[in-house]
Amino acid sequence: MLDRDGFRPNVGIVLLNQKNQVFWGKRIRTHSWQFPQGGIDRGETPEQAMFRELHEEVGLQPEHVCIVARTRDWLRYEVPDRFIRRDARGHYKGQKQIWFLLQLVGHDWDLNLRATDHPEFDAWRWNDYWVPLEMVVEFKRGVYEMALTELARFLPRFEARTRFLRQGMRARDGDAAQEHFQDHDADGSPHHGQGLRLMGHNRVGQSLMPGASFEMPPGATFEPTAQTMACAVALGGGGATLVPVERQSLPVSQLHTAPLPQGPATSTDGHADHNHAP
């Protein structure tokens, strides 16, 4: 499915762990690394396509993640002719993408590179948010930089919540602790059934969580949904903030590998690279 300019609609996924490191996948039988991404099928919304690709490529279900933000507009890249099958040259030009920033609320062991019989990755690791672009195929680098820059302002930071929890332990029967963290019985024990009180407004640019701040940079958007509201509770609604981060270099913690399937990698979209890449 191409638009009138020859670009195929596509989604990209930036998946965060609790340290704001990102899922970084090694493309099967190559030395290239990239984020999960995939084509939008006819009749799908970008969000529906994102959840489908999330399962097909890394084995996660919607309940394993929360949508933090997405890019406002399509980001495009052109694919060089040498990466396009001959029968597609002349009308296929490249990809246009909506990028999603997701927070993993499940566990590392929920990820599964062999969720389908057409895997995209044979290894993965958690990497610094500002991924090394020299490891990305050259014609995608510009879109990666644009997507990461646009989404960076929405990265969660939990120090405020940590400070609050320390204060709450010193004054657990105080109004602030009861309002923002958890109700307690008269004897100081947690009152089950109350849980976190999520306060805020379901409108773009406003806070979903107590103490949360949303800066809306040009070209970026935050679109809260019912799932996002529930995720705010799961992530600890009492004080997370969304802030830009500086470029930094973090050590790779672990490389996760999966056994290679038998037979050559397949292509299903008539282009050089399965249904989403190049």
C-alpha positions in Angstrom: 0.0 0.0 0.0 1.7 3.2 -1.2 0.6 6.8 -1.1 0.5 8.9 -4.3 4.1 9.9 -3.8 5.4 6.3 -3.6 5.8 6.1 0.2 4.6 3.2 2.2 2.9 4.0 5.6 4.9 2.6 8.4 5.3 2.7 12.2 8.5 2.8 14.3 8.8 1.8 17.9 11.1 3.1 20.6 10.7 0.8 23.6 12.0 2.0 27.0 12.9 0.1 30.1 12.8 1.6 33.6 16.3 3.1 33.1 15.2 4.9 29.9 17.3 2.6 27.9 15.9 1.5 24.6 15.4 -1.9 22.9 18.0 -2.2 20.2 17.6 -5.1 17.8 20.2 -6.8 15.6 18.7 -7.5 12.2 18.7 -11.2 11.4 21.9 -12.4 9.7 23.3 -8.8 9.4 25.5 -6.5 11.4 22.9 -3.7 11.4 21.0 -2.7 14.5 17.6 -0.9 14.5 14.3 -0.2 16.3 11.3 -2.4 15.6 9.2 -1.0 12.7 6.7 -2.3 10.3 4.2 -1.4 7.6 0.6 -0.3 8.2 -1.8 -2.7 6.5 -4.9 -1.4 4.7 -7.6 -0.6 7.2 -5.2 -0.4 10.2 -4.6 2.7 12.3 -1.0 3.5 13.2 -1.7 2.4 16.8 -3.1 -0.9 15.6 -0.2 -1.5 13.3 2.2 -0.6 16.2 0.7 -3.2 18.5 0.8 -5.9 15.7 4.4 -5.2 14.9 5.3 -5.1 18.6 4.1 -8.7 18.9 5.5 -9.9 15.6 9.0 -8.6 16.2 9.6 -8.7 19.9 6.7 -10.9 21.2 5.1 -8.3 23.5 1.3 -7.8 24.0 -0.5 -4.5 24.6 -0.6 -5.2 28.4 3.2 -5.3 28.5 3.6 -1.6 27.4 2.3 1.9 27.8 2.1 4.5 25.1 4.1 7.5 26.3 4.0 9.6 23.2 4.1 9.6 19.4 5.4 11.8 16.6 2.9 14.3 15.3 3.5 14.0 11.6 4.9 11.5 9.1 8.7 11.2 9.0 10.0 10.1 5.5 13.1 8.4 4.2 13.8 7.3 0.6 15.3 3.9 -0.1 18.1 3.7 -2.7 17.3 1.7 -5.8 19.8 -1.0 -5.0 17.7 -2.0 -2.0 14.4 -2.1 -4.0 13.3 -5.1 -6.0 13.3 -4.5 -9.7 9.6 -4.9 -10.1 9.0 -2.2 -7.5 11.4 0.4 -8.9 9.8 3.4 -10.4 6.7 3.5 -8.1 8.1 2.5 -4.7 10.1 5.4 -3.2 10.5 4.7 0.5 8.7 4.8 3.9 6.8 7.4 5.8 6.6 6.7 9.5 4.8 7.5 12.7 7.0 6.8 15.7 5.8 5.6 19.1 7.5 6.0 22.4 6.6 3.0 24.7 7.3 2.2 28.3 7.8 -1.5 29.1 5.7 -2.4 32.2 6.4 -6.1 31.8 9.7 -7.9 32.2 12.7 -8.6 30.0 11.6 -12.3 29.8 8.4 -11.2 28.1 10.3 -10.3 25.0 10.4 -13.1 22.4 12.2 -12.7 19.1 10.6 -15.9 17.8 7.0 -15.0 18.3 6.4 -15.6 14.5 8.0 -17.7 11.8 9.5 -14.7 10.1 11.7 -13.1 12.8 13.4 -9.8 12.2 16.0 -9.9 14.9 18.5 -12.5 16.1 19.8 -10.6 19.1 18.9 -7.6 21.2 20.1 -5.4 24.0 19.2 -2.4 26.1 21.1 0.6 24.8 21.5 4.3 25.6 18.5 6.3 24.3 20.8 8.2 21.9 21.6 5.1 19.9 24.8 4.9 17.8 23.6 6.0 14.3 26.6 4.6 12.6 25.2 1.1 13.3 22.0 2.0 11.4 21.7 1.6 7.7 22.7 5.0 6.2 19.4 6.1 4.6 17.5 5.6 7.9 19.8 7.7 10.0 18.1 11.1 9.4 14.6 9.7 10.4 16.1 8.1 13.5 17.6 11.4 14.6 14.4 13.3 14.0 12.2 10.7 15.8 14.5 10.5 18.8 14.8 14.3 19.1 11.1 14.8 18.9 10.3 12.1 21.4 13.1 12.9 23.9 11.1 15.5 25.8 8.6 12.8 26.8 11.1 10.5 28.5 9.9 9.7 32.0 12.1 10.6 35.0 11.3 9.1 38.3 13.5 11.1 40.7 10.6 13.2 41.8 8.6 10.1 42.8 11.6 8.7 44.6 12.0 11.9 46.7 8.3 11.9 47.4 8.4 8.3 48.6 11.1 9.1 51.0 9.1 12.0 52.4 6.0 9.8 52.5 7.8 7.2 54.6 8.6 9.9 57.2 5.0 11.3 57.2 2.9 8.4 56.0 -0.2 9.7 57.7 0.1 13.1 56.2 -2.3 14.5 53.7 0.2 14.7 50.9 1.1 11.0 51.2 -2.5 10.0 51.3 -3.4 12.1 48.3 -0.5 11.2 46.1 0.5 7.7 47.0 -1.7 5.4 49.1 -4.5 5.7 51.7 -3.7 4.2 55.1 -5.8 2.8 58.0 -5.6 4.4 61.4 -2.8 2.0 62.5 -0.6 3.1 59.6 -1.1 0.0 57.5 -2.0 0.4 53.8 -5.7 0.5 53.1 -6.1 -2.0 50.2 -8.5 -1.2 47.5 -7.6 2.5 47.3 -4.3 2.3 45.6 -3.0 5.3 43.6 -5.2 8.2 43.0 -4.7 9.3 39.4 -5.4 13.0 39.0 -5.2 15.0 35.9 -7.0 15.7 32.6 -7.3 13.7 29.5 -6.3 16.4 27.1 -3.1 17.0 25.1 -0.5 18.9 27.0 -1.9 18.6 30.4 -0.7 16.5 33.4 -1.9 12.9 33.7 -0.2 12.4 37.1 0.3 14.5 40.2 3.5 16.4 39.8 3.9 15.5 36.2 4.9 18.2 33.7 4.5 18.0 29.9 6.5 20.3 27.7 5.1 20.2 24.2 7.9 20.8 21.7 7.2 21.9 18.2 6.1 18.9 16.1 5.4 16.5 19.0 2.2 15.4 20.7 1.0 13.5 23.7 -2.3 11.8 23.2 -3.7 10.3 26.5 -6.1 7.4 26.2 -7.8 5.2 28.7 -4.9 2.8 28.5 -2.4 5.6 29.1 -4.3 6.7 32.2 -4.2 3.1 33.5 -0.5 3.0 32.6 0.2 6.1 34.6 -1.0 4.3 37.7 1.1 1.2 36.8 4.2 3.4 36.4 3.7 5.1 39.8 1.5 8.1 39.2 2.8 10.0 42.2 5.3 12.2 40.7 6.9 11.1 37.4 8.0 14.0 35.2 8.6 14.0 31.4 11.7 15.9 30.6 14.4 16.2 27.9 17.6 14.3 28.4 21.2 15.1 27.4 23.0 12.9 25.0 25.1 10.4 27.0 26.9 7.1 26.6 25.8 4.3 28.8 27.4 0.8 28.8 25.5 -2.0 27.2 24.2 -4.2 30.0 23.5 -7.4 28.2 23.2 -9.0 24.8 20.2 -11.3 24.3 20.4 -13.7 21.5 18.0 -16.2 19.9 18.6 -19.2 17.7 18.6 -18.6 14.0 15.6 -20.1 12.1 16.3 -22.5 9.3 16.3 -21.2 5.7 16.9 -17.8 4.3 15.2 -14.6 5.6 11.9 -14.0 3.8 10.4 -10.9 2.2 6.6 -10.4 2.1 6.0 -6.9 0.8 7.6 -7.0 -2.7 10.6 -4.9 -1.4 14.0 -5.8 -0.2 13.3 -6.1 3.4 10.2 -7.9 4.7 7.2 -5.6 5.4 9.0 -2.7 7.0 12.6 -2.3 6.1 14.4 -0.8 4.5 
